[in-house]
Amino acid sequence: MIEKVILAGYGGQGMMLFGKLLAQSVMMNGKYVTFYPSYGTEVRGGKAFYHVIISTDYIFSPVIDEADTLIIMNNPSFDKFQNCIVNNTHLFYNSSLVHLPNDLPDDINIFKIPATEIANDIGNLVASNMVMMGAYNCVKNLIPRSRFLYCLRTSLTGKKAALFEINKLAMERGEQYVQENYNINYDIGQDE
């Protein structure tokens, strides 16, 4: 099993946290993982992307040329990584901010997730990353929810601890959106 994921957006959209939590939780679940971040010097508002490779075997390079999954939060990110789309790529995109071209290949799996809109509806625009995490994990079924929530809780320390519940809700809303709109039926474990 191997899963090559590119997460991309603007700095400040929480993709670094998403990538770190994804890597940590799958590693705790007994998988090999690489996490390769790259972002501009301006950080907030600049380009930010992360390569995460998950495998049941050794990983020899952290760089991804052909993605199994693209998680795209804005148009510049799609422009940068559209060449990584191959047969059966899963493309999750933030339809609140991204407008895809009409000429995409027919052999990819597209998940249109209004992540910013959903996060705004629950009262925290920054939680759009967790909306995408919920949608992604619902489709890919990689991590028990309790494992991811454990990693999320331990990463939110001090003043950030109060953000756990809103991030958990955002993740649940992402799961719910995919279940309702893409007829995905899944049960990835109970909450802690």
Z-matrix of the N, CA and C atoms (Angstrom, degrees):
N
C 1 1.454
C 2 1.509 1 108.60
N 3 1.313 2 116.07 1 132.50
C 4 1.464 3 121.30 2 173.26
C 5 1.518 4 108.26 3 -143.03
N 6 1.315 5 115.85 4 140.12
C 7 1.465 6 122.64 5 178.60
C 8 1.522 7 107.55 6 -134.07
N 9 1.328 8 116.12 7 115.17
C 10 1.472 9 122.09 8 179.97
C 11 1.518 10 108.23 9 -105.67
N 12 1.336 11 115.82 10 115.02
C 13 1.462 12 122.15 11 -173.01
C 14 1.520 13 110.05 12 -118.61
N 15 1.324 14 116.67 13 131.93
C 16 1.463 15 121.75 14 169.97
C 17 1.517 16 107.26 15 -112.63
N 18 1.331 17 115.74 16 123.94
C 19 1.463 18 122.65 17 176.18
C 20 1.524 19 106.36 18 -108.61
N 21 1.312 20 117.83 19 128.41
C 22 1.458 21 118.62 20 -175.51
C 23 1.519 22 111.75 21 -145.31
N 24 1.337 23 114.58 22 140.71
C 25 1.460 24 120.90 23 177.87
C 26 1.517 25 110.05 24 -174.20
N 27 1.316 26 115.62 25 -162.44
C 28 1.458 27 121.41 26 173.47
C 29 1.515 28 108.58 27 -83.40
N 30 1.325 29 116.72 28 150.50
C 31 1.451 30 120.15 29 170.21
C 32 1.525 31 108.23 30 -59.96
N 33 1.310 32 116.95 31 134.80
C 34 1.462 33 121.25 32 -177.25
C 35 1.517 34 113.24 33 100.72
N 36 1.343 35 118.40 34 -7.23
C 37 1.470 36 121.37 35 177.78
C 38 1.522 37 112.34 36 -88.83
N 39 1.319 38 117.24 37 2.25
C 40 1.456 39 121.26 38 174.07
C 41 1.516 40 115.72 39 82.66
N 42 1.324 41 117.00 40 16.78
C 43 1.460 42 118.48 41 -179.16
C 44 1.529 43 111.58 42 -72.71
N 45 1.332 44 118.37 43 -28.74
C 46 1.469 45 120.95 44 175.73
C 47 1.529 46 109.31 45 -62.28
N 48 1.329 47 116.72 46 -47.19
C 49 1.461 48 120.20 47 178.55
C 50 1.523 49 110.19 48 -62.18
N 51 1.315 50 117.64 49 -45.18
C 52 1.462 51 122.51 50 178.20
C 53 1.531 52 109.63 51 -53.87
N 54 1.331 53 116.34 52 -52.64
C 55 1.461 54 121.11 53 -177.88
C 56 1.520 55 113.05 54 -61.61
N 57 1.324 56 116.08 55 -43.97
C 58 1.470 57 119.74 56 179.93
C 59 1.527 58 110.90 57 -64.06
N 60 1.323 59 116.84 58 -43.78
C 61 1.458 60 120.19 59 -179.79
C 62 1.529 61 111.90 60 -67.27
N 63 1.315 62 116.01 61 -39.16
C 64 1.462 63 119.99 62 176.73
C 65 1.522 64 109.74 63 -61.22
N 66 1.335 65 116.81 64 -48.85
C 67 1.458 66 121.35 65 -179.54
C 68 1.530 67 111.20 66 -61.03
N 69 1.309 68 116.42 67 -47.11
C 70 1.463 69 120.78 68 -178.13
C 71 1.529 70 111.40 69 -63.03
N 72 1.310 71 117.05 70 -45.36
C 73 1.467 72 119.79 71 -175.59
C 74 1.529 73 112.42 72 -69.38
N 75 1.332 74 118.81 73 -38.05
C 76 1.462 75 118.95 74 178.01
C 77 1.523 76 110.88 75 -72.64
N 78 1.327 77 116.94 76 -32.16
C 79 1.464 78 120.03 77 176.37
C 80 1.530 79 109.75 78 -64.93
N 81 1.330 80 116.67 79 -42.51
C 82 1.458 81 120.48 80 176.87
C 83 1.525 82 111.59 81 -65.31
N 84 1.316 83 116.05 82 -20.79
C 85 1.465 84 121.49 83 179.09
C 86 1.537 85 111.44 84 -89.41
N 87 1.339 86 116.32 85 10.10
C 88 1.453 87 120.82 86 173.60
C 89 1.515 88 116.74 87 90.61
N 90 1.328 89 118.44 88 13.76
C 91 1.458 90 121.77 89 179.94
C 92 1.534 91 110.48 90 -100.84
N 93 1.329 92 115.85 91 157.72
C 94 1.458 93 121.46 92 169.02
C 95 1.526 94 106.99 93 -80.05
N 96 1.332 95 116.71 94 147.61
C 97 1.458 96 118.94 95 -177.58
C 98 1.530 97 110.76 96 -152.84
N 99 1.327 98 115.97 97 144.46
C 100 1.459 99 121.11 98 167.97
C 101 1.519 100 107.36 99 -122.95
N 102 1.319 101 115.45 100 147.55
C 103 1.466 102 122.26 101 177.63
C 104 1.515 103 105.99 102 -132.97
N 105 1.322 104 115.68 103 115.51
C 106 1.459 105 121.38 104 -174.27
C 107 1.526 106 108.91 105 -123.23
N 108 1.361 107 117.45 106 98.72
C 109 1.467 108 120.13 107 -179.43
C 110 1.523 109 112.30 108 -86.95
N 111 1.320 110 115.47 109 151.65
C 112 1.459 111 122.12 110 173.58
C 113 1.519 112 108.48 111 -150.47
N 114 1.321 113 116.49 112 127.76
C 115 1.451 114 119.54 113 179.20
C 116 1.524 115 109.63 114 -152.62
N 117 1.332 116 115.20 115 157.79
C 118 1.451 117 121.58 116 -177.99
C 119 1.517 118 111.96 117 -72.37
N 120 1.316 119 115.47 118 165.55
C 121 1.469 120 120.36 119 -178.49
C 122 1.517 121 112.31 120 -65.00
N 123 1.325 122 117.31 121 -24.08
C 124 1.464 123 119.81 122 -179.32
C 125 1.527 124 112.56 123 -77.93
N 126 1.323 125 118.06 124 -12.82
C 127 1.467 126 126.66 125 -179.61
C 128 1.525 127 111.58 126 51.27
N 129 1.333 128 120.89 127 -84.64
C 130 1.469 129 120.99 128 -178.67
C 131 1.524 130 109.68 129 -68.50
N 132 1.324 131 115.26 130 125.80
C 133 1.459 132 120.12 131 178.60
C 134 1.513 133 113.34 132 88.82
N 135 1.331 134 118.47 133 -18.25
C 136 1.454 135 121.60 134 178.29
C 137 1.514 136 111.29 135 -87.70
N 138 1.318 137 116.39 136 178.53
C 139 1.459 138 120.54 137 178.84
C 140 1.526 139 109.80 138 -71.33
N 141 1.304 140 115.76 139 137.82
C 142 1.461 141 121.45 140 177.16
C 143 1.523 142 108.02 141 -141.36
N 144 1.322 143 115.66 142 126.11
C 145 1.464 144 118.25 143 177.03
C 146 1.518 145 109.97 144 -144.05
N 147 1.314 146 113.87 145 156.20
C 148 1.458 147 121.19 146 -172.10
C 149 1.515 148 109.18 147 -142.26
N 150 1.320 149 115.72 148 132.67
C 151 1.451 150 121.70 149 175.20
C 152 1.524 151 107.09 150 -101.74
N 153 1.313 152 116.93 151 126.24
C 154 1.459 153 122.59 152 175.34
C 155 1.522 154 106.96 153 -124.50
N 156 1.323 155 115.37 154 125.62
C 157 1.459 156 120.24 155 175.95
C 158 1.524 157 107.47 156 -117.88
N 159 1.315 158 115.34 157 129.02
C 160 1.458 159 122.97 158 -179.38
C 161 1.522 160 106.49 159 -118.83
N 162 1.342 161 115.98 160 132.40
C 163 1.460 162 118.52 161 -176.95
C 164 1.526 163 111.34 162 -151.93
N 165 1.313 164 115.07 163 157.90
C 166 1.458 165 120.95 164 172.37
C 167 1.529 166 110.04 165 -91.87
N 168 1.327 167 116.86 166 0.13
C 169 1.462 168 122.34 167 179.40
C 170 1.529 169 109.05 168 -131.70
N 171 1.321 170 116.77 169 175.45
C 172 1.456 171 121.06 170 179.89
C 173 1.525 172 110.81 171 -59.96
N 174 1.324 173 115.62 172 148.64
C 175 1.467 174 122.42 173 179.46
C 176 1.525 175 106.89 174 -112.92
N 177 1.331 176 117.41 175 127.36
C 178 1.452 177 120.68 176 -172.93
C 179 1.526 178 114.37 177 -99.53
N 180 1.307 179 118.31 178 -14.06
C 181 1.464 180 120.83 179 176.56
C 182 1.520 181 108.89 180 -150.30
N 183 1.342 182 117.64 181 136.48
C 184 1.459 183 119.88 182 179.85
C 185 1.532 184 114.12 183 -83.99
N 186 1.333 185 117.19 184 -3.81
C 187 1.466 186 121.73 185 -175.47
C 188 1.525 187 110.03 186 -92.34
N 189 1.320 188 115.96 187 139.96
C 190 1.464 189 121.93 188 -178.13
C 191 1.530 190 110.24 189 -113.36
N 192 1.330 191 115.55 190 122.77
C 193 1.468 192 120.97 191 174.21
C 194 1.526 193 110.96 192 -98.91
N 195 1.319 194 116.22 193 -33.64
C 196 1.470 195 122.53 194 179.71
C 197 1.522 196 107.42 195 -126.53
N 198 1.319 197 116.61 196 118.23
C 199 1.467 198 121.21 197 -173.04
C 200 1.518 199 112.14 198 -93.60
N 201 1.324 200 114.76 199 138.47
C 202 1.459 201 119.79 200 167.47
C 203 1.527 202 108.91 201 -77.08
N 204 1.341 203 115.34 202 -34.66
C 205 1.465 204 121.46 203 179.68
C 206 1.519 205 110.11 204 -139.49
N 207 1.324 206 115.72 205 133.93
C 208 1.468 207 122.98 206 170.17
C 209 1.520 208 107.32 207 -115.43
N 210 1.331 209 116.98 208 128.54
C 211 1.461 210 122.04 209 174.79
C 212 1.521 211 105.70 210 -116.99
N 213 1.318 212 115.29 211 108.90
C 214 1.467 213 122.12 212 -168.78
C 215 1.522 214 110.36 213 -116.22
N 216 1.331 215 115.31 214 125.54
C 217 1.464 216 120.70 215 -176.91
C 218 1.523 217 114.06 216 -102.86
N 219 1.351 218 119.24 217 -14.49
C 220 1.465 219 120.95 218 -179.64
C 221 1.531 220 110.31 219 -153.51
N 222 1.332 221 116.40 220 165.72
C 223 1.465 222 121.26 221 -176.92
C 224 1.521 223 114.48 222 -62.73
N 225 1.352 224 119.84 223 -44.02
C 226 1.466 225 118.05 224 178.59
C 227 1.530 226 112.59 225 -58.44
N 228 1.318 227 116.69 226 -32.33
C 229 1.471 228 119.84 227 178.15
C 230 1.522 229 110.91 228 -68.33
N 231 1.327 230 116.62 229 -41.13
C 232 1.465 231 118.83 230 176.79
C 233 1.519 232 110.19 231 -62.45
N 234 1.335 233 116.98 232 -44.27
C 235 1.466 234 120.82 233 179.95
C 236 1.527 235 110.84 234 -58.11
N 237 1.316 236 116.41 235 -40.54
C 238 1.464 237 121.21 236 -177.93
C 239 1.529 238 112.28 237 -69.00
N 240 1.332 239 117.99 238 -37.60
C 241 1.463 240 120.66 239 -170.05
C 242 1.527 241 115.17 240 -111.57
N 243 1.319 242 119.15 241 5.80
C 244 1.459 243 119.18 242 -178.85
C 245 1.529 244 112.09 243 -62.32
N 246 1.331 245 117.48 244 -24.52
C 247 1.466 246 120.13 245 178.42
C 248 1.528 247 112.50 246 -73.89
N 249 1.320 248 117.73 247 -8.95
C 250 1.478 249 121.99 248 177.63
C 251 1.524 250 111.68 249 -87.70
N 252 1.325 251 116.86 250 -3.81
C 253 1.465 252 121.18 251 179.08
C 254 1.527 253 109.07 252 -75.68
N 255 1.331 254 114.83 253 128.42
C 256 1.463 255 121.54 254 177.57
C 257 1.528 256 108.27 255 -131.21
N 258 1.324 257 116.57 256 -177.32
C 259 1.468 258 121.56 257 175.73
C 260 1.519 259 111.46 258 -48.53
N 261 1.304 260 117.37 259 129.63
C 262 1.463 261 124.01 260 175.48
C 263 1.525 262 115.88 261 67.22
N 264 1.320 263 118.42 262 14.38
C 265 1.466 264 119.73 263 173.54
C 266 1.522 265 108.87 264 -60.00
N 267 1.315 266 116.02 265 139.55
C 268 1.467 267 121.58 266 172.30
C 269 1.527 268 106.78 267 -94.46
N 270 1.309 269 117.31 268 118.25
C 271 1.453 270 122.66 269 179.76
C 272 1.519 271 109.01 270 -108.98
N 273 1.329 272 115.55 271 111.20
C 274 1.461 273 122.21 272 174.31
C 275 1.518 274 105.57 273 -103.19
N 276 1.332 275 117.14 274 122.53
C 277 1.460 276 117.38 275 179.61
C 278 1.522 277 110.80 276 -133.16
N 279 1.313 278 113.97 277 147.09
C 280 1.459 279 122.93 278 -179.76
C 281 1.525 280 108.27 279 -77.68
N 282 1.321 281 116.14 280 94.23
C 283 1.467 282 120.15 281 -174.92
C 284 1.521 283 112.59 282 -68.93
N 285 1.317 284 117.89 283 -9.43
C 286 1.463 285 120.44 284 174.44
C 287 1.527 286 110.70 285 -70.35
N 288 1.337 287 117.07 286 -26.35
C 289 1.468 288 120.97 287 -175.65
C 290 1.524 289 114.45 288 -126.09
N 291 1.323 290 118.04 289 -16.42
C 292 1.467 291 121.36 290 -173.34
C 293 1.518 292 109.62 291 -109.65
N 294 1.328 293 114.74 292 136.01
C 295 1.467 294 121.65 293 175.06
C 296 1.525 295 107.10 294 -120.55
N 297 1.317 296 115.95 295 111.10
C 298 1.462 297 120.88 296 -176.77
C 299 1.524 298 111.05 297 -81.53
N 300 1.328 299 116.37 298 150.98
C 301 1.468 300 119.42 299 174.52
C 302 1.525 301 110.14 300 -70.68
N 303 1.313 302 116.06 301 161.13
C 304 1.469 303 121.11 302 -179.01
C 305 1.520 304 113.49 303 -80.01
N 306 1.330 305 117.48 304 -12.99
C 307 1.463 306 120.61 305 -172.63
C 308 1.534 307 113.82 306 -99.55
N 309 1.322 308 116.88 307 35.09
C 310 1.464 309 119.89 308 177.61
C 311 1.524 310 109.64 309 -73.51
N 312 1.337 311 117.16 310 150.69
C 313 1.468 312 119.57 311 178.24
C 314 1.527 313 111.47 312 -60.42
N 315 1.321 314 116.51 313 150.37
C 316 1.463 315 121.85 314 179.81
C 317 1.523 316 112.79 315 -77.20
N 318 1.323 317 116.96 316 -18.30
C 319 1.464 318 120.43 317 -172.78
C 320 1.531 319 113.30 318 -95.11
N 321 1.335 320 117.22 319 28.05
C 322 1.464 321 120.39 320 174.67
C 323 1.535 322 109.10 321 -118.67
N 324 1.311 323 115.11 322 160.98
C 325 1.463 324 121.97 323 -179.08
C 326 1.520 325 108.50 324 -104.35
N 327 1.316 326 117.11 325 113.00
C 328 1.462 327 121.25 326 -174.22
C 329 1.526 328 109.90 327 -106.20
N 330 1.333 329 115.04 328 130.08
C 331 1.463 330 122.77 329 177.50
C 332 1.522 331 108.59 330 -122.53
N 333 1.308 332 114.86 331 107.25
C 334 1.465 333 123.89 332 -178.02
C 335 1.529 334 107.25 333 -88.44
N 336 1.331 335 117.32 334 105.88
C 337 1.463 336 122.73 335 -175.05
C 338 1.534 337 109.31 336 -116.82
N 339 1.326 338 118.94 337 115.66
C 340 1.476 339 120.37 338 177.88
C 341 1.541 340 110.27 339 -78.22
N 342 1.315 341 115.98 340 65.59
C 343 1.469 342 121.97 341 -170.95
C 344 1.527 343 113.14 342 -60.98
N 345 1.319 344 117.24 343 -44.43
C 346 1.468 345 120.01 344 -179.47
C 347 1.527 346 110.53 345 -65.05
N 348 1.310 347 116.57 346 -41.26
C 349 1.467 348 121.44 347 179.07
C 350 1.536 349 111.14 348 -64.02
N 351 1.324 350 117.01 349 -44.83
C 352 1.457 351 120.66 350 179.05
C 353 1.526 352 110.48 351 -63.38
N 354 1.339 353 116.70 352 -44.78
C 355 1.467 354 120.83 353 179.06
C 356 1.524 355 110.85 354 -62.17
N 357 1.309 356 116.86 355 -40.44
C 358 1.461 357 121.23 356 177.86
C 359 1.530 358 110.84 357 -63.66
N 360 1.331 359 116.92 358 -40.34
C 361 1.468 360 121.67 359 179.73
C 362 1.529 361 112.61 360 -62.96
N 363 1.333 362 117.11 361 -31.13
C 364 1.469 363 118.78 362 179.00
C 365 1.523 364 112.09 363 -92.04
N 366 1.336 365 116.90 364 0.24
C 367 1.460 366 120.31 365 171.51
C 368 1.510 367 116.86 366 97.46
N 369 1.348 368 118.50 367 12.12
C 370 1.459 369 119.63 368 177.65
C 371 1.522 370 109.14 369 -149.27
N 372 1.318 371 115.20 370 97.85
C 373 1.457 372 122.79 371 -177.07
C 374 1.528 373 112.20 372 -56.88
N 375 1.326 374 117.06 373 -33.23
C 376 1.463 375 121.88 374 -176.85
C 377 1.530 376 111.67 375 -68.62
N 378 1.312 377 117.89 376 -19.03
C 379 1.473 378 121.23 377 -177.65
C 380 1.526 379 113.18 378 -77.79
N 381 1.318 380 118.41 379 8.28
C 382 1.468 381 120.21 380 178.91
C 383 1.527 382 111.51 381 -60.98
N 384 1.341 383 117.08 382 -28.44
C 385 1.465 384 119.58 383 177.02
C 386 1.531 385 111.43 384 -63.54
N 387 1.331 386 117.21 385 -37.70
C 388 1.456 387 120.09 386 179.95
C 389 1.528 388 111.79 387 -76.07
N 390 1.335 389 117.30 388 -27.39
C 391 1.465 390 120.37 389 171.67
C 392 1.531 391 108.44 390 -60.62
N 393 1.323 392 115.99 391 -46.44
C 394 1.462 393 120.53 392 179.57
C 395 1.524 394 111.24 393 -65.32
N 396 1.339 395 117.04 394 -38.22
C 397 1.464 396 120.25 395 178.08
C 398 1.522 397 110.42 396 -60.86
N 399 1.337 398 116.30 397 -45.47
C 400 1.461 399 120.01 398 178.96
C 401 1.517 400 112.04 399 -60.67
N 402 1.334 401 116.41 400 -43.83
C 403 1.464 402 120.83 401 179.27
C 404 1.526 403 110.86 402 -63.92
N 405 1.322 404 115.87 403 -47.19
C 406 1.469 405 121.59 404 -179.16
C 407 1.530 406 111.14 405 -60.27
N 408 1.316 407 116.52 406 -49.76
C 409 1.461 408 119.88 407 -176.43
C 410 1.529 409 111.79 408 -68.43
N 411 1.310 410 116.79 409 -31.41
C 412 1.454 411 120.64 410 176.62
C 413 1.530 412 110.63 411 -62.47
N 414 1.313 413 116.73 412 -42.01
C 415 1.469 414 121.57 413 -179.21
C 416 1.522 415 111.09 414 -75.95
N 417 1.324 416 117.09 415 -47.34
C 418 1.467 417 121.48 416 -173.91
C 419 1.530 418 113.45 417 -83.99
N 420 1.328 419 117.29 418 -23.48
C 421 1.463 420 122.06 419 176.43
C 422 1.531 421 112.52 420 53.80
N 423 1.343 422 116.35 421 49.32
C 424 1.459 423 121.84 422 -176.21
C 425 1.521 424 114.34 423 -89.98
N 426 1.319 425 116.89 424 -35.77
C 427 1.455 426 120.93 425 -167.59
C 428 1.524 427 109.75 426 -130.89
N 429 1.322 428 117.50 427 132.90
C 430 1.469 429 117.28 428 170.97
C 431 1.530 430 109.45 429 -59.57
N 432 1.315 431 116.14 430 135.84
C 433 1.461 432 120.95 431 -178.92
C 434 1.526 433 111.41 432 -51.36
N 435 1.326 434 116.86 433 -41.71
C 436 1.469 435 120.44 434 -177.72
C 437 1.524 436 111.46 435 -61.73
N 438 1.327 437 118.07 436 -34.63
C 439 1.470 438 121.64 437 179.55
C 440 1.524 439 110.26 438 -67.65
N 441 1.327 440 115.41 439 -45.57
C 442 1.460 441 118.75 440 179.51
C 443 1.526 442 110.81 441 -64.80
N 444 1.325 443 116.75 442 -43.33
C 445 1.464 444 120.02 443 -179.91
C 446 1.525 445 111.80 444 -64.11
N 447 1.331 446 117.24 445 -34.57
C 448 1.459 447 120.57 446 175.19
C 449 1.532 448 110.05 447 -61.19
N 450 1.333 449 116.84 448 -46.94
C 451 1.473 450 121.01 449 179.03
C 452 1.528 451 111.00 450 -64.02
N 453 1.319 452 117.11 451 -39.33
C 454 1.461 453 120.92 452 177.67
C 455 1.520 454 110.61 453 -62.81
N 456 1.330 455 116.85 454 -47.04
C 457 1.467 456 120.80 455 -178.88
C 458 1.525 457 111.26 456 -61.37
N 459 1.322 458 117.78 457 -42.23
C 460 1.466 459 120.34 458 -178.01
C 461 1.528 460 112.33 459 -73.02
N 462 1.325 461 117.61 460 -21.36
C 463 1.468 462 119.73 461 178.23
C 464 1.534 463 112.33 462 -84.14
N 465 1.317 464 117.24 463 -21.34
C 466 1.467 465 121.65 464 -179.02
C 467 1.530 466 108.44 465 -97.15
N 468 1.308 467 115.52 466 89.63
C 469 1.462 468 120.77 467 -177.70
C 470 1.523 469 110.58 468 -109.69
N 471 1.314 470 115.07 469 166.50
C 472 1.463 471 120.52 470 178.26
C 473 1.518 472 111.53 471 61.62
N 474 1.326 473 115.87 472 -131.94
C 475 1.467 474 121.42 473 -179.29
C 476 1.524 475 112.32 474 -65.19
N 477 1.334 476 116.77 475 -25.72
C 478 1.467 477 120.56 476 -178.62
C 479 1.524 478 112.81 477 -75.25
N 480 1.341 479 118.08 478 -13.14
C 481 1.472 480 121.38 479 -179.00
C 482 1.528 481 111.28 480 -57.99
N 483 1.325 482 116.89 481 -31.02
C 484 1.466 483 120.86 482 179.87
C 485 1.534 484 112.16 483 -67.14
N 486 1.326 485 117.76 484 -14.95
C 487 1.465 486 121.35 485 -178.90
C 488 1.527 487 113.04 486 -84.42
N 489 1.319 488 116.92 487 -5.60
C 490 1.469 489 119.43 488 -176.78
C 491 1.528 490 111.66 489 -59.14
N 492 1.317 491 117.70 490 -49.69
C 493 1.476 492 120.56 491 -174.47
C 494 1.524 493 112.13 492 -62.69
N 495 1.322 494 117.85 493 -40.72
C 496 1.475 495 120.02 494 -179.48
C 497 1.529 496 109.95 495 -68.86
N 498 1.330 497 117.06 496 -36.68
C 499 1.465 498 120.04 497 177.67
C 500 1.520 499 111.23 498 -69.38
N 501 1.306 500 117.24 499 -38.20
C 502 1.466 501 121.73 500 176.13
C 503 1.529 502 109.54 501 -62.39
N 504 1.329 503 116.73 502 -45.11
C 505 1.465 504 121.08 503 178.34
C 506 1.528 505 110.65 504 -61.70
N 507 1.327 506 117.29 505 -41.55
C 508 1.467 507 121.25 506 179.32
C 509 1.525 508 110.43 507 -61.47
N 510 1.314 509 116.15 508 -42.20
C 511 1.466 510 120.14 509 178.29
C 512 1.524 511 110.66 510 -62.84
N 513 1.319 512 116.68 511 -44.05
C 514 1.467 513 121.09 512 178.61
C 515 1.525 514 111.36 513 -61.95
N 516 1.335 515 116.73 514 -38.93
C 517 1.472 516 119.92 515 179.47
C 518 1.532 517 111.26 516 -67.36
N 519 1.339 518 117.00 517 -35.23
C 520 1.463 519 120.05 518 175.27
C 521 1.515 520 111.52 519 -64.00
N 522 1.333 521 115.83 520 -43.43
C 523 1.468 522 120.84 521 176.41
C 524 1.529 523 110.30 522 -59.85
N 525 1.325 524 114.93 523 -48.41
C 526 1.462 525 121.16 524 -177.84
C 527 1.531 526 111.09 525 -60.72
N 528 1.336 527 116.75 526 -42.13
C 529 1.460 528 120.69 527 -179.28
C 530 1.532 529 110.77 528 -60.08
N 531 1.328 530 116.29 529 -45.54
C 532 1.463 531 120.43 530 -179.42
C 533 1.526 532 110.83 531 -66.72
N 534 1.315 533 117.17 532 -41.80
C 535 1.463 534 120.06 533 179.63
C 536 1.526 535 110.99 534 -60.90
N 537 1.325 536 116.39 535 -43.90
C 538 1.464 537 120.52 536 -176.82
C 539 1.520 538 113.31 537 -75.05
N 540 1.334 539 117.79 538 -36.34
C 541 1.458 540 120.85 539 -172.67
C 542 1.522 541 114.73 540 -98.14
N 543 1.322 542 117.17 541 -16.85
C 544 1.467 543 120.15 542 -178.51
C 545 1.519 544 111.90 543 -124.64
N 546 1.328 545 115.86 544 11.01
C 547 1.465 546 121.07 545 175.31
C 548 1.525 547 111.95 546 54.36
N 549 1.321 548 115.97 547 39.24
C 550 1.465 549 122.25 548 177.07
C 551 1.519 550 107.17 549 -90.92
N 552 1.292 551 115.98 550 127.63
C 553 1.453 552 121.14 551 179.50
C 554 1.525 553 107.08 552 -113.98
N 555 1.316 554 117.45 553 114.59
C 556 1.450 555 118.53 554 -178.03
C 557 1.508 556 111.61 555 -148.54
N 558 1.317 557 113.82 556 155.65
C 559 1.463 558 121.87 557 174.86
C 560 1.511 559 105.79 558 -139.93
N 561 1.308 560 116.65 559 105.40
C 562 1.457 561 120.55 560 -173.69
C 563 1.517 562 112.53 561 -106.16
N 564 1.307 563 117.80 562 25.66
C 565 1.444 564 119.72 563 175.83
C 566 1.525 565 112.25 564 107.54
N 567 1.282 566 114.86 565 162.82
C 568 1.462 567 121.33 566 -177.43
C 569 1.519 568 111.58 567 -88.63
N 570 1.308 569 115.74 568 157.36
C 571 1.463 570 121.74 569 175.01
C 572 1.508 571 109.77 570 -70.40
N 573 1.324 572 114.66 571 154.72
C 574 1.456 573 120.14 572 175.59
C 575 1.507 574 109.78 573 -77.98
